[in-house]
Amino acid sequence: MGIETSVSEDGKTITISVNGRFDFSVHKDFRNSYKDHPANTHYRVNLSSTDYLDSSALGMLLLLKKHADSNVVIEKPNEEVKRVLTIANFDKVFNFE
């Protein structure tokens, strides 16, 4: 459960995996996963193991996008998570894969 971070071999891509609930309880770990990396890094947020997200998760994604100068892709959200992201118009703000 929680946040797992991995860095690509070339150091240019950070993958942040959110396991379980994506809510305020993981805000500190989520922020720590990217705050020490430069803004020009590419970020991938893997939501394949995320079973719930709330408005605080949406805010955390927007803060990451601001930090990353828009270099953020959301990966593999399940149907329920994708529905919430789409209702919030995040499909217009982020690329989904």
Rosetta silent file (secondary structure, phi, psi, omega in degrees, C-alpha in Angstrom):
SEQUENCE: MGIETSVSEDGKTITISVNGRFDFSVHKDFRNSYKDHPANTHYRVNLSSTDYLDSSALGMLLLLKKHADSNVVIEKPNEEVKRVLTIANFDKVFNFE
SCORE:     score description
SCORE:     0.000 S_00000001
   1 L     0.000  152.903  176.166    0.000    0.000    0.000 S_00000001
   2 E   103.766 -149.073 -173.615    1.054    3.580   -0.515 S_00000001
   3 E  -111.916  131.939  173.732    3.476    5.189   -2.909 S_00000001
   4 E  -123.770  138.409 -177.768    6.341    3.492   -4.760 S_00000001
   5 E  -124.261  137.127  173.823    8.799    5.417   -6.904 S_00000001
   6 E  -133.860  150.618 -178.174   11.191    4.183   -9.568 S_00000001
   7 E  -116.528  135.255  178.140   13.667    6.052  -11.752 S_00000001
   8 L   -64.103  161.391 -178.775   14.511    5.054  -15.335 S_00000001
   9 L   -57.820  -36.439 -179.779   18.062    3.999  -16.117 S_00000001
  10 L   -84.149   -2.717  177.145   18.785    7.320  -17.837 S_00000001
  11 L    74.970    7.549 -175.480   17.304    9.242  -14.871 S_00000001
  12 L   -96.291  -10.774 -178.776   14.911   11.191  -17.096 S_00000001
  13 E  -130.466  129.220  176.240   11.648    9.460  -16.142 S_00000001
  14 E  -110.034  128.020  174.001   10.178    8.972  -12.686 S_00000001
  15 E  -107.000  122.982  178.160    7.333    6.483  -12.281 S_00000001
  16 E  -109.192  115.716  178.917    5.147    7.020   -9.235 S_00000001
  17 E  -101.764  129.659  178.933    2.886    4.061   -8.462 S_00000001
  18 E  -107.137  116.491 -177.188   -0.091    4.617   -6.194 S_00000001
  19 E  -108.622  123.840  179.733   -1.234    1.412   -4.519 S_00000001
  20 E    87.492 -131.357 -176.359   -4.618    1.261   -2.806 S_00000001
  21 E   -83.740  132.430  174.554   -6.231    4.534   -1.767 S_00000001
  22 E  -108.099   91.884 -177.678   -5.037    7.777   -3.339 S_00000001
  23 L  -145.839 -171.041 -174.013   -6.183   10.301   -0.771 S_00000001
  24 H   -58.734  -24.585 -178.371   -4.826   12.796    1.745 S_00000001
  25 H   -63.828  -19.181 -179.784   -3.209   10.029    3.805 S_00000001
  26 H  -108.657    9.437 -173.831   -0.481    9.649    1.130 S_00000001
  27 H   -58.950  -41.084 -178.461    0.084   13.355    0.376 S_00000001
  28 H   -66.555  -46.416  178.766    3.456   13.539    2.105 S_00000001
  29 H   -64.082  -39.138  179.477    4.800   10.383    0.438 S_00000001
  30 H   -63.553  -47.071  179.298    3.441   11.493   -2.945 S_00000001
  31 H   -62.530  -43.148  179.659    5.135   14.899   -2.673 S_00000001
  32 H   -63.006  -23.522 -177.743    8.380   13.328   -1.481 S_00000001
  33 L   -70.340  -18.810 -177.825    8.370   11.072   -4.549 S_00000001
  34 L  -129.228  -17.066 -168.589    9.025   14.024   -6.861 S_00000001
  35 L   -62.532  -26.525 -178.239   10.088   17.131   -4.933 S_00000001
  36 L   -94.056    3.940  179.463   13.841   16.507   -5.167 S_00000001
  37 L   -99.804  148.441 -178.875   13.814   15.815   -8.908 S_00000001
  38 L   -65.894  154.984 -176.714   14.240   18.587  -11.494 S_00000001
  39 L   -63.148  -28.394 -177.188   11.196   20.061  -13.181 S_00000001
  40 L   -81.363    6.988  175.531   12.263   18.887  -16.647 S_00000001
  41 L   -72.465  147.505  173.987   11.937   15.259  -15.580 S_00000001
  42 E   -90.542  135.786 -178.470    9.147   13.222  -17.196 S_00000001
  43 E  -117.477  138.887  174.579    6.695   11.757  -14.710 S_00000001
  44 E  -123.713  123.612  178.198    4.439    8.746  -15.103 S_00000001
  45 E  -104.807  108.137 -177.223    1.769    8.190  -12.456 S_00000001
  46 E   -88.367  114.859 -179.186    0.807    4.523  -12.494 S_00000001
  47 L  -108.874   19.271 -177.316   -2.724    4.068  -11.174 S_00000001
  48 L   -64.392  -25.098  179.219   -3.124    0.400  -12.121 S_00000001
  49 L  -109.473   17.097  179.030   -3.251   -0.589   -8.422 S_00000001
  50 E   -92.443  123.422 -178.679   -5.288    2.411   -7.281 S_00000001
  51 E  -106.674   -2.771 -178.947   -8.757    1.442   -6.141 S_00000001
  52 E  -161.740  140.303  168.162   -9.947    4.855   -4.890 S_00000001
  53 E  -143.891  152.433 -178.784   -9.104    8.522   -5.306 S_00000001
  54 L  -127.233 -170.708 -175.698  -10.661   11.675   -3.942 S_00000001
  55 H   -63.925  -30.368  177.673  -10.411   15.428   -4.446 S_00000001
  56 H   -66.573  -33.875  176.235   -7.133   15.635   -2.518 S_00000001
  57 H   -64.875  -39.739  177.787   -5.623   13.186   -5.040 S_00000001
  58 H   -61.394  -42.373  177.490   -6.769   15.466   -7.853 S_00000001
  59 H   -63.388  -40.231  178.761   -5.028   18.358   -6.120 S_00000001
  60 H   -63.948  -39.121  177.422   -1.844   16.321   -5.704 S_00000001
  61 H   -64.013  -40.050  178.404   -1.840   15.502   -9.420 S_00000001
  62 H   -66.359  -38.227  176.888   -2.205   19.193  -10.269 S_00000001
  63 H   -65.235  -39.315  175.809    0.694   20.094   -7.954 S_00000001
  64 H   -62.724  -44.001  179.941    2.844   17.453   -9.639 S_00000001
  65 H   -59.990  -41.570  178.245    1.877   18.858  -13.052 S_00000001
  66 H   -63.424  -44.853  178.648    2.878   22.339  -11.903 S_00000001
  67 H   -62.258  -39.552 -171.597    6.229   21.046  -10.600 S_00000001
  68 L   -90.138    8.156 -177.215    6.873   19.041  -13.756 S_00000001
  69 L    51.093   41.833  175.148    6.055   21.780  -16.266 S_00000001
  70 L    76.865    5.472 -179.375    3.284   19.527  -17.642 S_00000001
  71 L   -84.796   60.010 -176.346    5.508   16.469  -18.246 S_00000001
  72 E  -129.651  131.968  174.702    3.041   14.077  -16.581 S_00000001
  73 E  -121.180  136.736  174.777    1.294   10.993  -17.975 S_00000001
  74 E   -98.984  123.464 -176.024   -1.336    9.031  -16.059 S_00000001
  75 E  -105.371  138.189  164.211   -0.964    5.304  -16.677 S_00000001
  76 L    50.756   43.501  175.197   -3.453    2.457  -16.487 S_00000001
  77 L   -69.360  143.259  175.438   -6.287    3.836  -14.358 S_00000001
  78 L   -71.427  174.353 -174.283   -9.055    1.307  -13.810 S_00000001
  79 H   -60.458  -41.786 -178.879  -12.530    2.184  -15.082 S_00000001
  80 H   -66.610  -45.384  179.103  -13.770    3.708  -11.808 S_00000001
  81 H   -64.180  -42.884  179.097  -10.654    5.837  -11.310 S_00000001
  82 H   -62.983  -36.950  178.399  -10.726    6.908  -14.966 S_00000001
  83 H   -61.565  -45.005  178.873  -14.399    7.873  -14.585 S_00000001
  84 H   -62.995  -44.073  179.539  -13.566   10.173  -11.647 S_00000001
  85 H   -62.876  -37.795 -179.780  -10.661   11.709  -13.574 S_00000001
  86 H   -70.940  -41.221  177.035  -12.890   12.268  -16.607 S_00000001
  87 H   -59.075  -36.354  179.432  -15.684   13.848  -14.542 S_00000001
  88 L   -82.942    5.708 -179.614  -13.048   16.259  -13.183 S_00000001
  89 L    64.030   23.171  178.036  -11.957   16.978  -16.800 S_00000001
  90 H   -70.948  -17.326  175.752   -8.472   15.616  -16.115 S_00000001
  91 H   -69.423  -15.184  176.441   -8.611   13.898  -19.501 S_00000001
  92 H   -93.762  -13.910 -175.572   -8.254   17.430  -20.930 S_00000001
  93 L  -105.075  -32.143 -177.043   -5.315   18.288  -18.655 S_00000001
  94 L  -120.833  154.994  169.235   -3.310   15.051  -18.613 S_00000001
  95 E   -87.294  138.143  177.758   -2.396   12.399  -21.145 S_00000001
  96 E  -110.809  140.968  175.097   -3.696    8.935  -20.277 S_00000001
  97 L  -133.828    0.000    0.000   -2.030    5.703  -21.319 S_00000001
